[in-house]
Every structure is written in C-alpha cells, then in structure tokens.
C-alpha cells in the first residue's frame, strides 16, 4: 500500500508504488530472508534512502543492472509528486529495451533478431524461406529478407502458402514501407502467372485479401510506386467477377477517384486507374451515384493526354460501359 493511501489519497502513482514493491520483493528474494523483506517494505515507506545499501547488494551479489535499480528507486519515492508515472516508466530507456525484447508496441522500437538468426535463411531453398517467415512473423527485418529471396521463385507459378505468408507479412507490418513494397511486387509477379489454380483462387477473392490491398492503397495513397503495384494487383484480380464485386462492395471507388485526381500527370498510374475503373464499372455495384463522378474525371484525363494513344485507349472502355449504364448525361456530350 502506497504511503499516501493512509490519508485516503489514491492515484495512478499509488499503483506505481505497488508495482515497485512487487519488483523489490522479486529482486531481493535471493539475497534476503522473508522477514528482512517484510521489514524493508515497512522502512521504505518512511525513509526511501534505506534502499541505497540494498541496491549495492543487488548489483554486487545478485548482478542486477544499475539501470533497473535506478528505475525502482523512481517508483518508490515517498512523495507522489516525485514518483514516476506509468508514462514516465514506459519512456525510460531501460524500460523500452525490456518492452522491445517481449515485442510490446509500447517500446516504440522494432523487434530485431541477432545476425546469426538471419543466417538461417537458405537462398536456394523455398521450403526453408517459407518456414523462416512462419517462425519470425513479427520481425520486420526477417520478413523483408525473406520477401527479397522469394522474388526469384515467382516464375514457378502460384504457390498458395507463399501468397498467404506474403499477405501476412504485409498485414503485420503495415507501417513498414519496404515490406509493403516488396510484398506487393512479389504478389504481382505471382498473380501474373494466373488466378485459376485450385484453392488459392478462393483466397485471392476473399474478404481478407481484398481488404488487405484496399487498406494498403488507403494508407500509402501518396506513394506512386507502391500504388502502381497495388492497382496492378487489383486490376488482375478484377478480371475475376467475384473479386471485382468485392472491390466495389468495400467502397474502394471513392479512393480510386481520389487517386486518379491526384495522379493526372503520372501516366503509368493513370493507365492502372483507368483499367480498374473499367472493371468496377462492369460490376452490379456500379449503379451508385459515385460512378457519375468518374465520367468528367476520365474526360479530363483524356483531354490532358490526348496525344497518348495507349492511355486514351485504356480510358475509353470505362466511358463506353458508363454510357451503356446511363451515367453519361446529355449535357456531358454537349460539352
């Protein structure tokens, strides 16, 4: 019980005191008797300087680091205003190191592996690479190294387990740009081999996979290189009617319009956007009001790239299908 508790004063820092007492007991149990520990817990409420000699013993006989003892001392300050808060404790360098070791996001640090662990990756052994990815899912560095090695296997056709592990890496390491880019590139190469391969087709058109791509596009909508990979993936998938319907259903159209508006000067992105707009326009979900916004956008794109035959050709099918669906108003043709 914290010293201030006897006056019926209680706060978050009272919990910090209690945590400090638990830590003190754990640290001293190997160098003091039960009675000595009980006496120490009473003394520290009155005079925290009694911990000085205890810390010397803990560092000398028990081998506890000085940083841990200093942290404990901050937790057992008698006056609450002098005692560390939980936020203070989390931000202590020693705490961050400990939190990183157990993989806590509170550390603000990335989990790292010793170099010898990365040496376990066998470049010419696909089974070894996939096993490595499974064993070290939470380690960004491990996933990135494995993804780079997987790139050489993309010509061998779709591999169900490979696709799922790449998707897992992308989902787990959302804030790691290199993982997003490398994973998306590898998936694009894999999907270019064809979709109709057993159970993997069902996975590629699942909510999980489609939402993974949509979330990545929304998170990195400002990055042309990664967007190009994601839109290419979506366009390949949209050749499957079920996947196209799924993309429309999750509400990606407004995002695609936004991406197109911001990419009018980027030819490659415009081609990808037009192809995907055509795929979405073909779906049953294309009856919404959102598709009406696509018409003037594509018209602007065509006018800006009028001399680019390939780009105009990629944009025209979307206008054609929208015309068939009654989304082109007469005022548009007059203009």
C-alpha positions as CSV (number, residue, x, y, z in Angstrom):
1,X,0.0,0.0,0.0
2,X,1.4,3.4,-1.0
3,X,2.3,5.9,1.8
4,X,-0.4,8.3,0.8
5,X,-3.1,5.7,1.0
6,X,-3.3,6.0,4.8
7,X,-4.7,9.5,4.1
8,X,-7.2,8.0,1.7
9,X,-5.4,9.6,-1.3
10,X,-5.2,7.4,-4.3
11,X,-3.9,7.9,-7.8
12,X,-2.2,6.2,-10.7
13,X,1.1,6.7,-8.9
14,X,-0.2,4.6,-6.0
15,X,-0.2,1.7,-8.4
16,X,3.3,2.6,-9.4
17,X,4.3,2.3,-5.8
18,X,2.7,-1.1,-5.5
19,X,4.4,-2.3,-8.7
20,X,7.7,-1.1,-7.2
21,X,7.1,-3.1,-4.1
22,X,6.4,-6.2,-6.1
23,X,9.6,-5.7,-8.1
24,X,11.6,-5.1,-4.9
25,X,10.4,-8.4,-3.5
26,X,11.3,-10.3,-6.6
27,X,14.8,-8.7,-6.8
28,X,15.6,-9.2,-3.1
29,X,14.2,-12.7,-2.6
30,X,17.6,-14.3,-3.5
31,X,19.7,-12.1,-1.1
32,X,17.3,-11.5,1.9
33,X,15.1,-13.6,4.2
34,X,11.3,-13.3,4.1
35,X,11.4,-11.4,7.4
36,X,14.1,-9.0,6.2
37,X,12.0,-8.3,3.0
38,X,8.9,-7.6,5.1
39,X,10.9,-5.2,7.3
40,X,12.3,-3.5,4.2
41,X,8.8,-2.8,2.8
42,X,7.9,-1.1,6.0
43,X,11.1,1.0,6.2
44,X,10.9,2.2,2.7
45,X,7.5,4.0,3.4
46,X,9.3,6.2,6.0
47,X,12.8,6.6,4.5
48,X,13.5,5.6,1.0
49,X,17.2,6.2,1.4
50,X,17.3,2.7,3.1
51,X,17.3,1.4,-0.5
52,X,20.8,2.6,-1.2
53,X,22.5,-0.2,0.6
54,X,20.0,-2.7,-0.8
55,X,20.8,-1.6,-4.3
56,X,24.6,-2.0,-3.7
57,X,23.8,-5.6,-2.6
58,X,21.6,-6.3,-5.6
59,X,24.2,-5.0,-8.0
60,X,27.1,-6.7,-6.3
61,X,25.7,-10.1,-5.3
62,X,22.7,-10.6,-7.5
63,X,24.0,-9.0,-10.6
64,X,21.1,-6.7,-11.3
65,X,21.9,-3.8,-13.6
66,X,22.2,-0.3,-12.3
67,X,19.5,1.0,-14.7
68,X,17.0,-1.4,-13.1
69,X,17.8,-0.2,-9.6
70,X,17.5,3.4,-10.7
71,X,14.1,2.7,-12.2
72,X,13.0,1.0,-9.0
73,X,14.1,4.0,-6.9
74,X,12.0,6.3,-9.0
75,X,9.0,4.0,-8.4
76,X,9.4,4.1,-4.6
77,X,9.6,7.8,-4.0
78,X,7.6,8.6,-0.8
79,X,6.0,11.8,-2.2
80,X,3.6,11.0,-5.1
81,X,4.7,14.2,-7.0
82,X,8.3,12.9,-7.0
83,X,7.3,9.4,-8.1
84,X,7.4,8.4,-11.7
85,X,4.1,8.0,-13.6
86,X,3.3,5.0,-15.8
87,X,4.1,7.1,-18.8
88,X,7.5,8.1,-17.3
89,X,8.3,4.5,-16.7
90,X,7.4,3.4,-20.2
91,X,9.6,6.2,-21.6
92,X,12.7,5.1,-19.6
93,X,15.4,3.8,-22.0
94,X,15.8,0.7,-19.8
95,X,12.0,0.0,-19.9
96,X,12.0,0.4,-23.7
97,X,14.7,-2.2,-24.1
98,X,12.8,-4.6,-21.9
99,X,9.5,-4.0,-23.8
100,X,11.2,-4.4,-27.1
101,X,12.5,-7.8,-26.0
102,X,9.0,-9.1,-25.5
103,X,7.7,-7.4,-28.6
104,X,5.5,-4.8,-26.9
105,X,4.3,-1.9,-29.1
106,X,4.8,0.3,-26.1
107,X,8.5,0.2,-26.7
108,X,8.3,2.2,-29.9
109,X,11.1,0.0,-31.1
110,X,11.2,-2.6,-33.8
111,X,11.8,-6.2,-32.8
112,X,15.3,-7.2,-34.0
113,X,17.0,-10.5,-34.5
114,X,20.6,-11.4,-33.8
115,X,22.6,-11.7,-37.1
116,X,23.1,-15.4,-36.7
117,X,19.3,-16.0,-36.9
118,X,19.1,-14.2,-40.3
119,X,21.9,-16.5,-41.4
120,X,19.4,-19.4,-41.2
121,X,17.8,-18.2,-44.4
122,X,18.8,-20.5,-47.2
123,X,18.6,-18.6,-50.5
124,X,18.1,-21.7,-52.7
125,X,15.6,-23.5,-50.5
126,X,12.0,-22.3,-50.9
127,X,10.8,-24.5,-48.1
128,X,13.4,-23.0,-45.7
129,X,12.4,-19.5,-46.6
130,X,8.7,-20.1,-46.0
131,X,9.4,-21.8,-42.7
132,X,11.6,-18.8,-41.7
133,X,8.7,-16.5,-42.4
134,X,6.3,-18.6,-40.3
135,X,8.8,-18.6,-37.3
136,X,9.5,-14.9,-37.3
137,X,6.3,-13.2,-38.4
138,X,6.7,-10.3,-36.0
139,X,10.2,-9.4,-37.1
140,X,10.2,-6.8,-39.9
141,X,13.8,-7.4,-40.9
142,X,13.2,-11.2,-41.1
143,X,10.1,-10.8,-43.3
144,X,11.9,-8.3,-45.6
145,X,14.9,-10.5,-46.1
146,X,12.6,-13.5,-46.9
147,X,10.5,-11.5,-49.3
148,X,13.5,-10.4,-51.3
149,X,14.6,-14.1,-51.6
150,X,11.1,-15.1,-52.6
151,X,11.2,-12.8,-55.7
152,X,13.3,-15.4,-57.6
153,X,10.5,-18.1,-57.2
154,X,7.7,-16.0,-58.7
155,X,8.3,-17.6,-62.2
156,X,7.3,-21.0,-60.9
157,X,3.6,-20.2,-60.8
158,X,1.2,-19.6,-57.9
159,X,2.1,-21.1,-54.6
160,X,-0.7,-21.0,-52.1
161,X,1.4,-21.0,-48.9
162,X,3.7,-18.3,-50.4
163,X,0.8,-16.0,-51.2
164,X,-0.7,-16.3,-47.7
165,X,2.7,-15.7,-45.9
166,X,3.3,-12.6,-48.1
167,X,-0.2,-11.3,-47.2
168,X,0.5,-12.0,-43.5
169,X,3.8,-10.0,-43.7
170,X,2.0,-7.1,-45.4
171,X,-0.8,-7.1,-42.8
172,X,1.5,-7.5,-39.8
173,X,3.9,-4.7,-40.8
174,X,1.6,-2.0,-42.0
175,X,4.0,0.8,-41.1
176,X,7.0,-0.8,-42.8
177,X,7.1,0.7,-46.3
178,X,9.8,-1.7,-47.6
179,X,7.8,-4.7,-46.6
180,X,4.6,-3.3,-48.3
181,X,6.5,-2.6,-51.5
182,X,8.5,-5.8,-51.6
183,X,5.4,-7.9,-50.7
184,X,3.2,-6.2,-53.3
185,X,5.8,-6.6,-56.0
186,X,6.2,-10.3,-55.3
187,X,2.4,-10.8,-55.2
188,X,2.0,-9.0,-58.5
189,X,4.6,-11.3,-60.1
190,X,2.9,-14.3,-58.6
191,X,-0.6,-13.3,-59.8
192,X,0.7,-12.6,-63.3
193,X,1.0,-16.4,-63.5
194,X,-2.8,-16.8,-63.4
195,X,-5.6,-16.9,-60.9
196,X,-7.3,-20.2,-61.6
197,X,-5.2,-22.5,-59.6
198,X,-7.3,-24.5,-57.0
199,X,-7.9,-23.3,-53.5
200,X,-5.7,-20.2,-54.0
201,X,-8.3,-18.6,-56.2
202,X,-10.8,-18.7,-53.3
203,X,-8.2,-17.0,-51.0
204,X,-7.3,-14.3,-53.6
205,X,-11.0,-13.3,-53.8
206,X,-11.6,-13.5,-50.1
207,X,-12.6,-10.5,-47.8
208,X,-9.2,-10.8,-46.1
209,X,-7.1,-10.5,-49.2
210,X,-9.2,-7.7,-50.9
211,X,-9.3,-5.7,-47.7
212,X,-5.5,-6.0,-47.3
213,X,-5.0,-4.4,-50.7
214,X,-7.6,-1.7,-50.0
215,X,-6.0,-0.8,-46.7
216,X,-2.6,-0.6,-48.2
217,X,-3.8,1.7,-51.0
218,X,-5.5,3.9,-48.5
219,X,-2.5,4.1,-46.2
220,X,0.0,4.8,-49.0
221,X,-2.2,6.7,-51.5
222,X,0.5,9.4,-51.7
223,X,3.2,7.0,-52.9
224,X,3.2,6.4,-56.7
225,X,5.5,3.4,-56.7
226,X,3.6,1.3,-54.2
227,X,0.2,2.5,-55.6
228,X,1.2,1.3,-59.0
229,X,1.9,-2.2,-57.6
230,X,-1.4,-2.3,-55.6
231,X,-3.5,-1.0,-58.5
232,X,-1.9,-3.6,-60.9
233,X,-2.8,-6.3,-58.4
234,X,-6.3,-5.1,-58.1
235,X,-6.7,-4.9,-61.9
236,X,-5.5,-8.6,-62.2
237,X,-7.9,-9.6,-59.5
238,X,-10.8,-7.7,-61.0
239,X,-10.7,-10.0,-64.0
240,X,-12.5,-12.3,-61.6
241,X,-16.1,-11.2,-61.3
242,X,-16.2,-12.1,-57.6
243,X,-13.1,-10.0,-56.8
244,X,-14.4,-7.0,-58.8
245,X,-17.7,-7.1,-56.9
246,X,-15.8,-7.3,-53.7
247,X,-13.7,-4.2,-54.5
248,X,-16.8,-2.3,-55.3
249,X,-18.6,-3.6,-52.2
250,X,-15.8,-2.4,-49.8
251,X,-16.2,1.1,-51.1
252,X,-12.9,1.5,-53.0
253,X,-14.4,3.6,-55.8
254,X,-14.1,7.0,-53.9
255,X,-10.5,6.1,-53.1
256,X,-9.8,5.3,-56.7
257,X,-11.3,8.6,-57.9
258,X,-9.2,10.4,-55.4
259,X,-6.0,8.6,-56.5
260,X,-6.8,9.3,-60.2
261,X,-7.4,13.0,-59.4
262,X,-4.0,13.3,-57.8
263,X,-2.2,11.3,-60.5
264,X,-3.3,13.0,-63.7
265,X,0.3,13.8,-64.5
266,X,1.5,10.2,-63.8
267,X,0.9,8.2,-67.0
268,X,1.5,4.8,-65.5
269,X,-0.9,5.4,-62.6
270,X,-3.5,6.8,-65.0
271,X,-3.4,3.6,-67.1
272,X,-3.8,1.5,-64.0
273,X,-6.6,3.7,-62.7
274,X,-8.5,3.5,-66.0
275,X,-8.2,-0.2,-66.2
276,X,-9.6,-0.6,-62.6
277,X,-12.3,2.0,-63.2
278,X,-13.5,-0.1,-66.2
279,X,-13.5,-3.3,-64.0
280,X,-15.6,-1.6,-61.3
281,X,-17.9,0.0,-63.8
282,X,-18.7,-3.5,-65.1
283,X,-20.0,-4.7,-61.7
284,X,-23.5,-4.6,-60.3
285,X,-22.4,-2.1,-57.7
286,X,-21.7,0.5,-60.5
287,X,-25.3,1.7,-60.3
288,X,-24.5,4.1,-57.5
289,X,-24.1,7.9,-57.8
290,X,-20.3,7.6,-57.3
291,X,-19.9,6.4,-60.9
292,X,-21.3,9.7,-62.2
293,X,-18.2,11.4,-60.8
294,X,-16.0,9.1,-62.9
295,X,-17.2,10.5,-66.3
296,X,-15.9,14.1,-66.0
297,X,-12.7,12.7,-64.4
298,X,-12.0,10.4,-67.3
299,X,-12.9,13.2,-69.8
300,X,-10.3,15.4,-68.1
301,X,-7.7,12.7,-68.2
302,X,-8.3,12.1,-71.9
303,X,-8.1,15.8,-72.7
304,X,-4.8,16.1,-70.8
305,X,-3.3,13.1,-72.6
306,X,-5.0,13.4,-76.0
307,X,-1.8,12.5,-77.9
308,X,-1.2,9.4,-75.8
309,X,-3.0,6.7,-77.8
310,X,-2.4,3.9,-75.3
311,X,-3.7,6.0,-72.4
312,X,-6.8,7.2,-74.3
313,X,-7.4,3.6,-75.4
314,X,-7.3,2.4,-71.7
315,X,-9.7,5.2,-70.7
316,X,-12.3,4.7,-73.4
317,X,-13.8,1.4,-72.3
318,X,-14.7,2.9,-68.9
319,X,-16.6,5.7,-70.7
320,X,-18.2,3.1,-73.0
321,X,-19.6,1.0,-70.2
322,X,-20.8,4.0,-68.3
323,X,-22.6,5.2,-71.4
324,X,-24.4,1.8,-71.6
325,X,-25.4,2.1,-68.0
326,X,-26.8,5.6,-68.5
327,X,-24.2,7.5,-66.5
328,X,-23.3,10.0,-69.3
329,X,-25.8,12.8,-69.3
330,X,-26.7,14.8,-72.4
331,X,-25.0,17.9,-71.0
332,X,-21.7,16.0,-71.0
333,X,-21.9,15.3,-74.7
334,X,-22.8,18.9,-75.5
335,X,-19.6,20.0,-73.7
